[in-house]
Amino acid sequence: MLAKNIFSLISNNKNFNDINDIKITSIRLGNVIGKHSIIFVNNLECIEIKHTVYHRKSFAIGAIEAAKWITNYKTGLFNINNIFSNNNNLND
């Protein structure tokens, strides 16, 4: 999903002809709770966006908020984009 979103933003760039030109790596390390980085690199510069989780309580809070949100809907398949959208008529 992340690669598709990034590709849609940069697909007009002559260096990216295919979604497979975007390299994504995932590494799971033992006791690391949550450390995520998005790194944009070319021959001249590097841009990095980081997110670090220090306690699993952070994930629990997110799950509780999602559970509260979904009680407004009878049925459906939802993802994080639905929660952050302003569309309150998902079941219409």
Backbone as CSV, one residue per row, in Angstrom:
resi,resn,N_x,N_y,N_z,CA_x,CA_y,CA_z,C_x,C_y,C_z
1,MET,0.832,-1.184,0.000,0.000,0.000,0.000,0.880,1.252,0.000
2,LEU,1.918,1.238,0.820,2.820,2.384,0.878,3.500,2.602,-0.471
3,ALA,3.979,1.535,-1.095,4.641,1.655,-2.396,3.682,2.220,-3.437
4,LYS,2.427,1.777,-3.431,1.443,2.284,-4.395,1.214,3.777,-4.208
5,ASN,1.105,4.221,-2.954,0.900,5.647,-2.685,2.107,6.470,-3.104
6,ILE,3.290,6.000,-2.792,4.505,6.718,-3.179,4.606,6.772,-4.693
7,PHE,4.366,5.641,-5.363,4.475,5.594,-6.819,3.489,6.554,-7.478
8,SER,2.279,6.655,-6.941,1.295,7.573,-7.533,1.779,9.023,-7.455
9,LEU,2.577,9.342,-6.446,3.093,10.703,-6.298,4.297,10.976,-7.191
10,ILE,5.081,9.947,-7.495,6.325,10.157,-8.241,6.325,9.517,-9.623
11,SER,5.190,8.985,-10.066,5.162,8.249,-11.326,5.511,9.111,-12.533
12,ASN,5.418,10.430,-12.415,5.816,11.289,-13.524,7.330,11.519,-13.569
13,ASN,8.044,10.993,-12.591,9.501,11.101,-12.539,10.109,10.089,-13.508
14,LYS,11.009,10.544,-14.372,11.585,9.670,-15.404,12.415,8.523,-14.828
15,ASN,12.800,8.595,-13.552,13.604,7.537,-12.934,12.755,6.372,-12.420
16,PHE,11.432,6.538,-12.421,10.538,5.510,-11.902,9.531,5.125,-12.976
17,ASN,9.767,4.007,-13.625,8.871,3.540,-14.678,7.898,2.490,-14.176
18,ASP,8.214,1.891,-13.054,7.442,0.760,-12.558,7.431,0.819,-11.038
19,ILE,6.363,0.319,-10.436,6.269,0.317,-8.974,7.417,-0.472,-8.345
20,ASN,7.960,-1.450,-9.068,9.072,-2.253,-8.545,10.373,-1.465,-8.455
21,ASP,10.402,-0.234,-9.012,11.571,0.626,-8.866,11.678,1.178,-7.453
22,ILE,10.608,1.058,-6.689,10.605,1.510,-5.295,11.027,0.328,-4.431
23,LYS,12.106,0.478,-3.720,12.639,-0.601,-2.882,12.095,-0.456,-1.465
24,ILE,11.468,-1.514,-0.961,10.930,-1.521,0.398,11.544,-2.694,1.146
25,THR,12.054,-2.411,2.336,12.673,-3.437,3.162,12.004,-3.440,4.523
26,SER,11.749,-4.618,5.048,11.175,-4.757,6.377,12.067,-5.699,7.179
27,ILE,12.454,-5.260,8.365,13.310,-6.065,9.237,12.664,-6.128,10.613
28,ARG,12.493,-7.319,11.137,11.961,-7.485,12.488,13.122,-7.824,13.422
29,LEU,13.246,-7.021,14.467,14.317,-7.217,15.434,13.718,-7.523,16.800
30,GLY,14.138,-8.599,17.396,13.714,-9.080,18.710,12.881,-8.181,19.571
31,ASN,13.482,-7.379,20.408,12.765,-6.592,21.409,12.434,-5.175,20.969
32,VAL,12.579,-4.869,19.693,12.241,-3.536,19.204,10.718,-3.461,19.074
33,ILE,10.096,-2.567,19.822,8.637,-2.463,19.855,8.115,-1.872,18.558
34,GLY,8.665,-0.777,18.148,8.218,-0.150,16.913,9.168,0.933,16.474
35,LYS,9.826,0.709,15.372,10.739,1.697,14.822,10.544,1.662,13.316
36,HIS,10.027,2.742,12.765,9.699,2.787,11.351,10.367,3.991,10.719
37,SER,10.922,3.795,9.551,11.547,4.890,8.817,11.141,4.812,7.357
38,ILE,10.887,5.960,6.784,10.707,6.083,5.346,11.862,6.948,4.877
39,ILE,12.645,6.402,3.956,13.852,7.097,3.513,13.785,7.286,2.002
40,PHE,13.892,8.515,1.573,13.952,8.856,0.157,15.395,9.230,-0.148
41,VAL,16.026,8.492,-1.042,17.448,8.701,-1.328,17.667,8.801,-2.830
42,ASN,18.485,9.752,-3.226,18.986,9.780,-4.597,20.480,10.055,-4.526
43,ASN,21.104,10.351,-5.643,22.555,10.556,-5.658,22.991,11.830,-4.940
44,LEU,22.062,12.740,-4.665,22.427,14.037,-4.113,21.965,14.290,-2.687
45,GLU,20.941,13.561,-2.245,20.413,13.862,-0.916,19.602,12.702,-0.349
46,CYS,19.251,12.861,0.923,18.457,11.849,1.630,17.445,12.581,2.508
47,ILE,16.179,12.138,2.431,15.126,12.649,3.301,14.608,11.462,4.094
48,GLU,14.519,11.619,5.424,14.086,10.518,6.264,12.968,10.964,7.196
49,ILE,11.910,10.147,7.267,10.804,10.369,8.201,10.816,9.177,9.153
50,LYS,10.844,9.443,10.468,10.930,8.371,11.457,9.746,8.380,12.415
51,HIS,9.400,7.190,12.882,8.398,7.023,13.931,8.932,5.954,14.875
52,THR,8.989,6.262,16.150,9.495,5.319,17.141,8.457,5.142,18.243
53,VAL,8.152,3.888,18.583,7.224,3.567,19.660,8.045,3.080,20.844
54,TYR,7.795,3.644,22.020,8.557,3.282,23.211,7.836,2.275,24.100
55,HIS,6.520,2.141,23.907,5.764,1.241,24.765,4.599,0.650,23.976
56,ARG,4.292,-0.609,24.210,3.195,-1.277,23.495,1.831,-0.657,23.819
57,LYS,1.752,0.106,24.885,0.513,0.793,25.249,0.025,1.671,24.093
58,SER,0.945,2.180,23.312,0.598,3.007,22.165,-0.294,2.253,21.188
59,PHE,0.013,0.981,20.928,-0.791,0.163,20.020,-2.160,-0.138,20.639
60,ALA,-2.193,-0.358,21.945,-3.454,-0.643,22.632,-4.391,0.554,22.551
61,ILE,-3.870,1.744,22.730,-4.687,2.961,22.637,-5.278,3.085,21.235
62,GLY,-4.470,2.820,20.230,-4.961,2.877,18.848,-6.057,1.856,18.593
63,ALA,-5.901,0.649,19.131,-6.910,-0.399,18.952,-8.219,-0.012,19.637
64,ILE,-8.135,0.589,20.806,-9.340,1.024,21.528,-10.052,2.127,20.742
65,GLU,-9.316,3.077,20.212,-9.914,4.157,19.425,-10.579,3.609,18.167
66,ALA,-9.942,2.642,17.508,-10.533,2.024,16.316,-11.815,1.269,16.678
67,ALA,-11.815,0.587,17.815,-13.010,-0.140,18.264,-14.157,0.832,18.541
68,LYS,-13.852,1.964,19.142,-14.886,2.977,19.382,-15.441,3.487,18.058
69,TRP,-14.566,3.741,17.106,-14.976,4.266,15.805,-15.884,3.288,15.072
70,ILE,-15.532,2.016,15.085,-16.254,1.027,14.275,-17.637,0.713,14.842
71,THR,-17.908,1.066,16.085,-19.240,0.812,16.652,-20.323,1.624,15.948
72,ASN,-19.938,2.632,15.165,-20.909,3.437,14.422,-21.379,2.771,13.131
73,TYR,-20.808,1.628,12.773,-21.107,0.990,11.497,-21.594,-0.436,11.709
74,LYS,-22.622,-0.835,10.968,-23.211,-2.163,11.122,-22.349,-3.249,10.499
75,THR,-21.952,-3.047,9.251,-21.160,-4.055,8.540,-20.141,-3.357,7.658
76,GLY,-19.198,-4.129,7.162,-18.254,-3.583,6.195,-16.836,-4.029,6.463
77,LEU,-16.014,-3.732,5.512,-14.580,-3.984,5.621,-13.910,-2.622,5.623
78,PHE,-13.155,-2.320,6.654,-12.592,-0.997,6.829,-11.074,-1.071,6.947
79,ASN,-10.420,0.051,6.656,-8.986,0.165,6.885,-8.702,1.524,7.519
80,ILE,-7.465,1.796,7.766,-7.085,3.025,8.478,-7.511,4.272,7.721
81,ASN,-7.571,4.198,6.385,-7.997,5.360,5.604,-9.431,5.746,5.927
82,ASN,-10.292,4.772,6.203,-11.677,5.060,6.558,-11.763,5.848,7.861
83,ILE,-10.939,5.505,8.804,-10.967,6.170,10.107,-10.580,7.638,9.971
84,PHE,-9.612,7.930,9.112,-9.124,9.305,8.978,-9.860,10.119,7.931
85,SER,-10.774,9.497,7.190,-11.521,10.250,6.184,-12.650,11.024,6.844
86,ASN,-13.170,11.996,6.150,-14.302,12.766,6.656,-15.628,12.182,6.212
87,ASN,-15.603,11.031,5.562,-16.821,10.406,5.047,-17.533,9.679,6.179
88,ASN,-18.635,10.232,6.621,-19.395,9.620,7.705,-20.546,8.764,7.202
89,ASN,-20.643,8.593,5.885,-21.759,7.852,5.298,-21.283,6.567,4.630
90,LEU,-20.447,5.802,5.277,-19.858,4.613,4.681,-20.882,3.522,4.442
91,ASN,-21.954,3.473,5.220,-22.947,2.405,5.061,-24.148,2.818,4.234
92,ASP,-24.132,3.993,3.639,-25.268,4.442,2.812,-25.238,3.780,1.460
